[in-house]
Amino acid sequence: MTPNAPPPRAGIPVLEYLQRQLDGTLAEGDVTHMRYPTAISRLLGFRIVAIGEAMAAVELDADAALHGNQQGTVHGGLLCELADAAIGTAHSTLMQESESFASIDLSATFLRPVWRERLRAHAWAAHRGRTISHYRCEIQREDGKVVASIASAVMTLRGEGAQGR
């Protein structure tokens, strides 16, 4: 290290990192042990719009012309991916540097079709366990009507099980 170089910055907790990102105070050298934004979120245009402990909201401008299925509506798989991103973001706020996680179950109920809407997936922990946590997620249109309801189980990985994930 050169005499005038700033000391290396330690990684900050995920929740603090994402809060700084949202409020525009994330410094250039700020890092956390997880990847944000994720590659899939960049590809699909997901945006984190709210964050808290075991809670996240993620938005998407959905358009059947780009995200459509055979019937001409937004594909349900995209809604599942949006919910999984919100759930994963919510759970990541609980992760320590030596921890990671994996989704182990996801169940979706589709309530309304979507053609072209700004969608918001709001995910929160319904039960926080040491290893297995259960999450709920509702995806709403801009008018507040729910288009899908999702339940998911997430397994926290520690030690060797978390390495490389």
C-alpha positions as CSV (number, residue, x, y, z in Angstrom):
1,M,0.0,0.0,0.0
2,T,1.4,3.4,-0.9
3,P,1.7,6.0,1.9
4,N,-1.1,8.3,0.7
5,A,-3.5,5.6,-0.6
6,P,-6.8,5.2,1.4
7,P,-7.0,2.1,3.5
8,P,-8.8,-0.9,1.8
9,R,-12.6,-0.8,2.4
10,A,-14.2,-3.8,4.0
11,G,-17.4,-5.0,2.5
12,I,-20.6,-3.6,4.1
13,P,-23.7,-5.6,5.0
14,V,-26.1,-6.2,2.1
15,L,-28.9,-4.2,3.6
16,E,-26.8,-1.2,4.2
17,Y,-25.3,-1.5,0.7
18,L,-28.8,-1.6,-0.9
19,Q,-30.1,1.2,1.3
20,R,-27.2,3.4,0.1
21,Q,-27.8,2.4,-3.5
22,L,-31.5,3.4,-3.2
23,D,-30.9,6.7,-1.5
24,G,-28.0,7.7,-3.8
25,T,-25.2,7.6,-1.1
26,L,-23.4,4.5,-2.3
27,A,-19.7,5.6,-2.7
28,E,-17.6,4.3,-5.6
29,G,-15.6,2.0,-3.3
30,D,-18.5,0.5,-1.4
31,V,-18.8,-3.2,-1.8
32,T,-20.8,-6.1,-0.4
33,H,-20.2,-9.8,-0.6
34,M,-23.2,-10.4,-2.9
35,R,-23.6,-9.2,-6.5
36,Y,-25.8,-6.2,-7.1
37,P,-27.3,-5.6,-9.5
38,T,-27.6,-9.2,-10.5
39,A,-27.0,-10.2,-14.1
40,I,-30.6,-11.4,-14.6
41,S,-32.0,-8.2,-13.1
42,R,-30.0,-6.1,-15.6
43,L,-31.1,-8.4,-18.5
44,L,-34.8,-8.2,-17.6
45,G,-34.8,-4.5,-16.4
46,F,-35.8,-5.2,-12.8
47,R,-35.3,-2.3,-10.4
48,I,-35.1,-2.4,-6.6
49,V,-37.4,0.3,-5.3
50,A,-37.7,-0.5,-1.6
51,I,-35.6,-2.4,0.9
52,G,-35.7,-3.4,4.5
53,E,-34.7,-6.3,6.8
54,A,-36.2,-9.4,5.1
55,M,-38.3,-7.2,2.8
56,A,-37.8,-5.9,-0.8
57,A,-39.9,-4.4,-3.6
58,V,-38.7,-4.8,-7.2
59,E,-40.3,-3.2,-10.2
60,L,-40.6,-4.1,-13.9
61,D,-42.1,-2.3,-16.9
62,A,-43.8,-5.4,-18.4
63,D,-45.0,-5.5,-22.0
64,A,-46.5,-8.5,-23.7
65,A,-44.8,-7.3,-27.0
66,L,-41.5,-8.1,-25.3
67,H,-42.5,-10.6,-22.5
68,G,-45.5,-12.3,-24.0
69,N,-46.7,-15.8,-24.2
70,Q,-48.8,-17.6,-26.9
71,Q,-52.0,-15.9,-25.7
72,G,-50.5,-12.4,-26.0
73,T,-50.2,-11.7,-22.3
74,V,-47.1,-11.3,-20.2
75,H,-45.6,-14.8,-19.5
76,G,-46.2,-16.2,-16.1
77,G,-42.6,-17.3,-15.9
78,L,-41.5,-13.7,-16.0
79,L,-43.8,-13.0,-13.1
80,C,-42.2,-15.9,-11.2
81,E,-38.7,-14.5,-12.0
82,L,-39.8,-11.1,-10.8
83,A,-41.1,-12.6,-7.5
84,D,-38.0,-14.7,-7.1
85,A,-35.8,-11.6,-7.5
86,A,-37.8,-9.8,-4.9
87,I,-37.7,-12.7,-2.5
88,G,-34.0,-13.3,-3.1
89,T,-33.3,-9.6,-2.5
90,A,-35.3,-9.6,0.7
91,H,-33.5,-12.7,2.0
92,S,-30.1,-11.4,1.0
93,T,-30.5,-8.5,3.5
94,L,-30.1,-11.2,6.2
95,M,-26.9,-12.7,4.9
96,Q,-23.6,-12.4,6.6
97,E,-20.3,-12.5,4.7
98,S,-19.9,-16.3,5.1
99,E,-23.5,-17.1,4.1
100,S,-25.4,-17.5,0.9
101,F,-28.8,-19.0,0.1
102,A,-30.8,-21.0,-2.4
103,S,-34.5,-21.0,-3.3
104,I,-35.9,-24.5,-2.7
105,D,-39.6,-24.0,-3.5
106,L,-41.8,-21.6,-5.3
107,S,-45.5,-21.7,-5.8
108,A,-47.4,-19.1,-7.9
109,T,-51.0,-18.3,-8.2
110,F,-51.9,-16.1,-11.1
111,L,-54.9,-13.9,-10.6
112,R,-55.1,-11.5,-13.5
113,P,-53.6,-11.3,-17.0
114,V,-51.0,-8.5,-17.7
115,W,-50.5,-6.9,-21.1
116,R,-48.6,-3.7,-20.5
117,E,-48.1,-2.5,-16.9
118,R,-45.5,-1.3,-14.4
119,L,-45.5,-4.2,-11.9
120,R,-44.2,-4.1,-8.4
121,A,-43.3,-7.3,-6.5
122,H,-43.3,-6.8,-2.8
123,A,-41.7,-9.7,-0.8
124,W,-41.5,-10.2,2.9
125,A,-40.5,-13.0,5.3
126,A,-43.5,-14.8,6.7
127,H,-41.3,-17.0,8.8
128,R,-37.5,-16.5,9.4
129,G,-35.9,-19.8,10.4
130,R,-32.2,-20.5,11.1
131,T,-31.9,-22.6,7.9
132,I,-35.3,-22.5,6.1
133,S,-37.3,-19.3,5.8
134,H,-40.6,-18.8,4.1
135,Y,-41.5,-15.8,2.0
136,R,-44.7,-14.3,0.6
137,C,-44.7,-12.0,-2.5
138,E,-47.5,-10.1,-4.1
139,I,-47.1,-8.6,-7.6
140,Q,-49.4,-5.6,-8.1
141,R,-50.3,-3.4,-11.0
142,E,-50.0,0.4,-10.7
143,D,-53.7,0.5,-9.6
144,G,-52.9,-1.7,-6.7
145,K,-54.7,-4.8,-8.0
146,V,-52.8,-8.0,-7.3
147,V,-51.9,-10.0,-10.5
148,A,-50.0,-12.9,-8.8
149,S,-49.4,-14.2,-5.3
150,I,-46.2,-16.2,-4.7
151,A,-45.0,-18.4,-1.8
152,S,-41.4,-19.5,-1.6
153,A,-39.0,-21.3,0.8
154,V,-35.4,-20.3,0.9
155,M,-32.5,-22.2,2.5
156,T,-29.6,-20.3,4.1
157,L,-26.2,-21.9,3.4
158,R,-23.2,-21.5,5.7
159,G,-19.6,-22.4,5.7
160,E,-18.5,-24.8,2.9
161,G,-22.1,-25.0,1.6
162,A,-22.1,-21.3,0.9
163,Q,-18.7,-21.2,-1.0
164,G,-19.0,-20.4,-4.7
165,R,-22.7,-19.8,-4.6
